[in-house]
Amino acid sequence: MKPWKVACIQLDIEFGNPEKNFLRASDKIAEAASSGAEIIVLPELWTTGYDLTRLEEIGDSNAKRSIDFLRKEAIKHRIHLIGGSVANQKKDGVYNTLLVIDKGGNLLKQYDKLHLFKLMDEHKFLRPGQSDGLFQLDQVPCAGFICYDIRFPEWIRTHTAKGAEVLFVVAEWPLPRLAHWRALLISRAIENQAFVVACNRSGSDPHNTFAGHSMVINPWGDILAESSEDESILYADLSFDKTPEIRKQIPIFQDRRPEFYL
């Protein structure tokens, strides 16, 4: 199959201001699409930022506005969108939900963040997810994850053991733990022999400064592209022709012994 051209929109999110963030995201999506990107990724909680105490006020009821926005943008530009994650207000509370929309405007996946990060008080304002992040994009098995998820290798392996070849990660990862961000993403690529496309935010909010450094990593662990800390759009090409060769060279999936794993 032909390579994918992906773009990670490393947005400087306006704290608690969905109106401004929708406008900025639309501008950045248009810019990425005009540069030839076929798959565009937004960061975690890109509509609101970590304005957790106001999510019931500024969150998106059943993610409807966000889904409608992403569908419109996908159809307009003929692109697939890994629509970051949004504060999704359901009947039983607010969830941190990743959205995937294809170029026809079809909603392929909603994934609610499984692991809530207590260090940033997520557990006080968000509900934990209950399902996996698997989906197919152009017949390629993929999976989506949100920020803290990457510290749980068993959760990532659950998806690659079921065939995922591309791991999309959306995040608001703080600058003080930048070294962990890079090391964890590279490790997840190597140990799963999968592409990692990781979109972090840039900038700061009243409580945190964020790391940026969105990354695209191939199944061998080579960094194909990496951003700085500043707001930017990161581009990379994903070529799938070497993935079978890598998985054949070191056959970790055939050599697994899950009957001994807790």
NUNUFI-540956 format. One line per 5 residues: their letters; for each residue y, x, z of N, C-alpha, C. Coordinates in pm, whole numbers. Layout:
BEGIN
A> Y:X:Z:Y:X:Z:Y:X:Z | ...
// end
This chain:
BEGIN
MKPWK> -119:84:0:0:0:0:125:88:0 | 234:31:-45:357:109:-52:414:132:88 | 490:242:107:549:268:238:647:159:279 | 664:146:408:767:57:464:891:138:492 | 1007:84:460:1132:142:508:1180:59:625
VACIQ> 1180:122:743:1219:51:865:1357:99:911 | 1425:11:983:1554:46:1042:1559:-5:1185 | 1600:81:1278:1621:43:1417:1771:34:1442 | 1817:-84:1481:1959:-104:1509:1983:-73:1656 | 2036:45:1682:2061:91:1819:2198:38:1862
LDIEF> 2198:-86:1905:2320:-160:1930:2379:-127:2067 | 2512:-118:2073:2584:-112:2200:2613:-257:2239 | 2529:-312:2326:2531:-454:2357:2648:-488:2449 | 2718:-595:2417:2828:-643:2499:2772:-724:2616 | 2794:-677:2737:2735:-735:2857:2773:-882:2873
GNPEK> 2670:-969:2872:2691:-1110:2899:2772:-1185:2797 | 2775:-1137:2671:2860:-1199:2569:2780:-1229:2442 | 2697:-1335:2444:2615:-1365:2326:2696:-1383:2198 | 2813:-1446:2207:2892:-1472:2086:2923:-1342:2013 | 2971:-1245:2086:3005:-1117:2024:2881:-1044:1975
NFLRA> 2772:-1053:2051:2651:-981:2013:2586:-1039:1887 | 2592:-1171:1869:2542:-1230:1745:2622:-1179:1625 | 2753:-1173:1638:2837:-1126:1528:2809:-980:1495 | 2797:-897:1598:2772:-753:1575:2634:-731:1515 | 2536:-807:1563:2401:-793:1508:2399:-832:1361
SDKIA> 2470:-938:1326:2474:-981:1187:2533:-873:1097 | 2641:-810:1143:2703:-702:1066:2606:-585:1048 | 2537:-547:1155:2446:-432:1150:2323:-463:1064 | 2273:-586:1071:2160:-624:987:2199:-614:840 | 2319:-662:806:2366:-654:668:2376:-509:622
EAASS> 2426:-423:711:2439:-281:677:2302:-218:653 | 2207:-246:741:2073:-189:726:2004:-241:600 | 2019:-371:573:1957:-428:454:2017:-371:327 | 2148:-349:328:2214:-292:208:2171:-148:184 | 2118:-83:287:2067:54:272:1920:57:235
GAEII> 1863:-58:211:1726:-66:160:1618:-90:264 | 1657:-114:389:1556:-139:492:1485:-271:464 | 1353:-268:479:1271:-387:457:1228:-451:589 | 1223:-370:694:1187:-417:828:1294:-366:924 | 1361:-458:992:1473:-422:1077:1441:-463:1220
VLPEL> 1469:-372:1314:1433:-391:1454:1560:-393:1540 | 1568:-490:1629:1677:-500:1726:1626:-461:1865 | 1715:-426:1958:1671:-384:2092:1642:-501:2186 | 1598:-468:2304:1569:-565:2410:1696:-637:2456 | 1682:-768:2483:1791:-850:2538:1924:-825:2467
WTTGY> 1919:-822:2334:2037:-785:2257:2145:-894:2257 | 2111:-1017:2293:2213:-1122:2296:2295:-1121:2424 | 2235:-1076:2535:2299:-1088:2666:2315:-957:2741 | 2234:-856:2706:2225:-740:2793:2160:-779:2925 | 2172:-690:3023:2108:-713:3154:2200:-789:3249
DLTRL> 2263:-895:3198:2342:-982:3284:2246:-1083:3348 | 2155:-1032:3431:2043:-1112:3481:2087:-1230:3565 | 2190:-1213:3645:2230:-1320:3737:2286:-1441:3663 | 2321:-1426:3536:2380:-1537:3459:2287:-1586:3348 | 2161:-1542:3347:2073:-1577:3236:2050:-1727:3224
EEIGD> 2046:-1798:3337:2028:-1943:3328:2149:-2010:3262 | 2264:-1942:3266:2385:-1995:3204:2398:-1952:3059 | 2367:-1826:3031:2392:-1773:2897:2264:-1751:2817 | 2147:-1777:2878:2021:-1764:2806:2008:-1869:2696 | 1904:-1854:2616:1884:-1934:2496:1770:-2033:2521
SNAKR> 1800:-2162:2521:1699:-2264:2547:1589:-2261:2441 | 1468:-2226:2486:1352:-2212:2396:1378:-2115:2280 | 1471:-2023:2302:1507:-1921:2202:1553:-1981:2070 | 1597:-2107:2073:1626:-2177:1948:1740:-2113:1869 | 1850:-2083:1936:1962:-2025:1862:1924:-1890:1803
SIDFL> 1851:-1810:1881:1811:-1677:1833:1717:-1688:1715 | 1621:-1778:1723:1526:-1796:1613:1598:-1844:1488 | 1687:-1940:1503:1762:-1990:1387:1846:-1879:1324 | 1910:-1797:1407:1990:-1685:1359:1904:-1586:1282 | 1791:-1547:1340:1704:-1448:1277:1644:-1501:1148
RKEAI> 1608:-1629:1147:1555:-1689:1024:1660:-1683:912 | 1781:-1719:944:1888:-1717:845:1910:-1577:790 | 1913:-1477:880:1935:-1339:837:1817:-1288:753 | 1694:-1321:794:1576:-1276:721:1574:-1331:578 | 1603:-1460:566:1603:-1522:433:1718:-1469:348
KHRIH> 1835:-1455:409:1952:-1409:336:1931:-1270:277 | 1871:-1180:354:1857:-1041:311:1716:-1008:260 | 1624:-1106:266:1485:-1083:225:1424:-967:302 | 1431:-975:433:1380:-870:521:1291:-931:629 | 1203:-848:683:1131:-884:804:1215:-838:923
LIGGS> 1215:-918:1028:1293:-884:1147:1204:-882:1271 | 1200:-766:1336:1149:-759:1471:1273:-784:1556 | 1291:-911:1595:1420:-956:1646:1447:-918:1790 | 1409:-797:1826:1432:-751:1962:1373:-850:2060 | 1435:-862:2176:1396:-969:2268:1521:-1039:2317
VANQK> 1501:-1163:2360:1613:-1245:2406:1575:-1314:2537 | 1677:-1355:2611:1656:-1434:2732:1622:-1577:2689 | 1496:-1613:2707:1440:-1737:2654:1418:-1835:2769 | 1502:-1936:2775:1496:-2030:2886:1398:-2143:2856 | 1284:-2141:2927:1183:-2244:2914:1189:-2336:3036
KDGVY> 1100:-2437:3037:1102:-2534:3146:1079:-2470:3283 | 992:-2368:3287:955:-2309:3416:1033:-2182:3449 | 1135:-2148:3371:1215:-2031:3401:1252:-1954:3276 | 1315:-1838:3296:1363:-1755:3186:1262:-1643:3159 | 1230:-1625:3033:1138:-1519:2989:1214:-1421:2900
NTLLV> 1167:-1297:2899:1218:-1193:2810:1126:-1191:2688 | 1170:-1250:2579:1082:-1283:2467:1116:-1205:2341 | 1016:-1133:2290:1027:-1065:2161:998:-1164:2050 | 1076:-1159:1942:1063:-1252:1830:1038:-1175:1701 | 944:-1223:1620:914:-1162:1490:927:-1269:1382
IDKGG> 1012:-1243:1285:1040:-1335:1174:1014:-1262:1043 | 940:-1324:952:919:-1258:824:1030:-1294:726 | 1025:-1233:607:1134:-1247:512:1145:-1388:454 | 1043:-1469:476:1050:-1608:435:1106:-1699:543 | 1142:-1640:658:1197:-1717:767:1092:-1776:860
NLLKQ> 968:-1732:846:860:-1783:930:855:-1709:1063 | 839:-1781:1171:825:-1722:1303:680:-1677:1320 | 657:-1547:1318:521:-1493:1325:473:-1474:1468 | 567:-1446:1560:524:-1413:1696:636:-1434:1795 | 597:-1485:1911:680:-1480:2031:597:-1412:2138
YDKLH> 647:-1301:2189:576:-1229:2295:666:-1219:2417 | 619:-1273:2530:694:-1265:2655:655:-1139:2730 | 754:-1061:2770:731:-933:2837:632:-948:2953 | 525:-873:2945:417:-886:3043:451:-818:3175 | 508:-698:3167:535:-617:3286:684:-622:3319
LFKLM> 719:-682:3429:859:-690:3471:895:-569:3555 | 1015:-516:3531:1059:-390:3592:1137:-419:3719 | 1070:-403:3833:1131:-439:3961:1250:-349:3996 | 1251:-226:3944:1360:-135:3975:1494:-187:3924 | 1490:-274:3822:1612:-335:3770:1615:-485:3800
DEHKF> 1537:-528:3900:1539:-666:3954:1493:-771:3854 | 1417:-731:3753:1372:-830:3655:1289:-941:3719 | 1208:-904:3817:1118:-1001:3880:1192:-1112:3954 | 1320:-1088:3986:1398:-1188:4057:1456:-1295:3964 | 1463:-1264:3836:1532:-1354:3743:1448:-1392:3621
LRPGQ> 1335:-1325:3600:1253:-1348:3482:1110:-1383:3522 | 1043:-1456:3434:902:-1489:3452:817:-1393:3370 | 700:-1351:3420:615:-1259:3345:538:-1332:3235 | 514:-1262:3125:438:-1318:3014:291:-1333:3046 | 222:-1405:2957:80:-1435:2977:-4:-1412:2851
SDGLF> 54:-1352:2747:-21:-1339:2621:5:-1202:2558 | -72:-1172:2453:-62:-1041:2388:52:-1038:2287 | 72:-918:2228:181:-898:2132:134:-878:1990 | 14:-922:1956:-43:-896:1824:16:-987:1716 | 39:-930:1598:78:-1009:1481:50:-928:1356
QLDQV> 56:-993:1240:36:-925:1112:164:-930:1032 | 196:-817:969:315:-808:885:274:-745:753 | 288:-818:644:242:-771:513:97:-723:520 | 14:-799:590:-129:-774:606:-161:-649:687 | -61:-592:753:-83:-477:841:-88:-527:985
PCAGF> -193:-495:1062:-199:-537:1202:-93:-461:1284 | -13:-535:1358:95:-477:1436:91:-533:1578 | 172:-473:1665:188:-525:1801:329:-497:1848 | 379:-586:1932:513:-570:1987:509:-554:2137 | 597:-468:2189:605:-441:2332:751:-432:2373
ICYDI> 775:-449:2503:911:-450:2554:925:-347:2667 | 996:-239:2638:1045:-143:2737:938:-95:2835 | 937:-148:2957:848:-103:3064:700:-108:3024 | 666:-191:2926:528:-201:2878:470:-65:2840 | 553:28:2792:497:154:2742:444:243:2854
RFPEW> 472:209:2980:415:284:3092:273:236:3127 | 220:144:3049:87:90:3074:-2:116:2953 | -61:237:2945:-138:273:2825:-256:181:2800 | -311:122:2908:-424:31:2888:-380:-96:2816 | -255:-138:2835:-203:-255:2764:-183:-225:2616
IRTHT> -131:-106:2587:-115:-67:2446:-252:-56:2379 | -349:7:2448:-482:25:2390:-552:-109:2367 | -524:-207:2449:-580:-340:2426:-548:-388:2284 | -431:-352:2235:-387:-396:2103:-442:-307:1992 | -441:-176:2011:-492:-88:1904:-644:-99:1893
AKGAE> -712:-129:2002:-857:-151:1994:-890:-274:1911 | -792:-364:1900:-809:-484:1816:-750:-464:1677 | -710:-339:1645:-672:-307:1508:-527:-276:1481 | -438:-288:1581:-295:-264:1555:-272:-123:1505 | -195:-111:1397:-164:19:1336:-17:57:1353
VLFVV> 67:-40:1384:209:-13:1407:247:-78:1540 | 308:1:1627:351:-45:1759:503:-51:1760 | 557:-171:1767:702:-189:1774:741:-201:1921 | 838:-121:1963:886:-121:2101:1035:-150:2100 | 1077:-251:2176:1220:-279:2191:1256:-255:2336
AEWPL> 1376:-200:2361:1403:-152:2497:1551:-151:2530 | 1575:-150:2663:1703:-109:2722:1667:-2:2825 | 1640:118:2775:1589:228:2856:1705:315:2906 | 1716:335:3038:1832:408:3093:1828:559:3064 | 1946:616:3055:1961:758:3024:1894:850:3125
PRLAH> 1896:823:3257:1834:918:3350:1684:940:3326 | 1618:846:3257:1474:861:3230:1446:882:3081 | 1541:945:3013:1525:974:2870:1400:1059:2843 | 1375:1159:2926:1258:1245:2904:1129:1164:2909 | 1123:1066:2998:1005:981:3006:992:896:2880
WRALL> 1101:840:2834:1102:760:2710:1038:837:2595 | 1084:958:2574:1034:1037:2462:886:1072:2480 | 851:1119:2600:713:1161:2626:616:1045:2616 | 653:930:2671:565:815:2668:543:764:2526 | 649:758:2447:635:710:2310:548:803:2226
ISRAI> 570:932:2239:488:1028:2164:342:1018:2207 | 319:1005:2337:182:991:2388:115:866:2335 | 189:753:2335:130:628:2287:92:640:2139 | 171:713:2060:138:732:1919:12:818:1904 | 7:929:1975:-106:1022:1962:-235:959:2007
ENQAF> -235:899:2127:-361:850:2184:-412:725:2114 | -323:656:2041:-365:537:1968:-370:559:1817 | -332:678:1772:-330:711:1630:-263:598:1551 | -144:562:1598:-68:453:1540:78:493:1525 | 147:429:1431:291:446:1422:358:379:1542
VVACN> 463:441:1593:547:382:1695:688:371:1639 | 741:251:1639:878:225:1597:951:170:1718 | 1035:251:1779:1094:218:1909:1246:209:1897 | 1299:91:1928:1443:66:1918:1501:46:2057 | 1582:141:2102:1650:132:2229:1796:92:2204
RSGSD> 1866:52:2308:2008:24:2296:2089:150:2329 | 2217:145:2299:2309:251:2338:2413:192:2432 | 2507:276:2478:2618:227:2558:2584:210:2704 | 2659:125:2771:2643:107:2915:2680:-37:2953 | 2641:-75:3075:2683:-201:3134:2739:-170:3273
PHNTF> 2773:-267:3354:2832:-236:3484:2742:-156:3578 | 2612:-150:3546:2519:-85:3640:2443:32:3581 | 2438:45:3449:2351:144:3385:2416:206:3262 | 2376:331:3234:2404:394:3105:2271:409:3034 | 2268:374:2906:2142:367:2835:2123:487:2743
AGHSM> 1996:517:2712:1960:646:2653:1974:653:2503 | 1972:538:2434:1965:548:2289:1835:616:2250 | 1844:713:2157:1726:790:2115:1614:699:2066 | 1650:600:1984:1547:526:1912:1464:626:1832 | 1336:595:1817:1245:691:1755:1145:622:1664
VINPW> 1103:695:1560:990:655:1477:894:773:1475 | 769:746:1512:668:851:1532:545:814:1451 | 483:913:1387:364:882:1307:236:893:1391 | 120:856:1334:-3:853:1413:-52:990:1461 | 4:1097:1410:-30:1232:1456:61:1276:1570
GDILA> 165:1198:1598:260:1231:1704:383:1303:1655 | 399:1315:1523:519:1378:1467:635:1279:1469 | 752:1326:1509:872:1242:1509:929:1239:1367 | 929:1122:1307:982:1107:1172:1133:1092:1173 | 1187:1032:1279:1331:1013:1290:1365:984:1436
ESSED> 1485:1028:1477:1530:1004:1614:1682:996:1616 | 1735:899:1690:1879:883:1703:1933:969:1817 | 2064:976:1825:2132:1034:1942:2153:922:2044 | 2246:940:2137:2277:836:2235:2373:730:2180 | 2442:759:2072:2549:672:2023:2494:553:1944
ESILY> 2575:449:1932:2538:336:1848:2515:384:1705 | 2406:341:1646:2370:389:1513:2258:303:1456 | 2226:328:1330:2109:268:1267:2017:382:1225 | 1894:377:1272:1795:481:1243:1701:432:1134 | 1680:516:1033:1593:479:920:1473:573:912
ADLSF> 1361:518:868:1242:601:845:1149:528:749 | 1065:606:682:962:550:594:826:565:661 | 750:456:661:615:457:716:516:455:600 | 441:563:585:340:572:481:202:566:545 | 123:468:504:-3:440:573:-123:515:516
DKTPE> -102:597:413:-216:657:345:-290:759:431 | -222:821:529:-287:924:610:-349:872:740 | -322:746:774:-377:692:899:-529:694:902 | -599:648:797:-746:656:800:-798:799:815 | -729:894:750:-770:1035:759:-757:1087:901
IRKQI> -646:1053:967:-625:1097:1105:-730:1036:1197 | -758:908:1178:-856:840:1263:-999:888:1236 | -1023:937:1116:-1154:994:1085:-1168:1134:1141 | -1057:1211:1136:-1060:1350:1184:-1090:1358:1334 | -1027:1270:1412:-1054:1263:1556:-1088:1117:1585
PIFQD> -1217:1081:1584:-1259:940:1585:-1260:878:1726 | -1142:866:1784:-1136:820:1923:-1186:677:1941 | -1167:594:1840:-1209:455:1856:-1361:441:1853 | -1428:525:1773:-1574:525:1773:-1631:590:1899 | -1557:686:1956:-1608:761:2070:-1575:698:2205
RRPEF> -1502:589:2204:-1469:522:2331:-1596:472:2400 | -1592:470:2535:-1704:416:2615:-1647:315:2715 | -1600:203:2665:-1527:109:2749:-1610:50:2863 | -1743:58:2853:-1826:6:2960:-1806:82:3091 | -1747:204:3082:-1721:283:3202:-1575:275:3247
YL> -1492:203:3174:-1350:197:3207:-1323:77:3298 | -1245:101:3398:-1207:-9:3487:-1093:-86:3424
// end
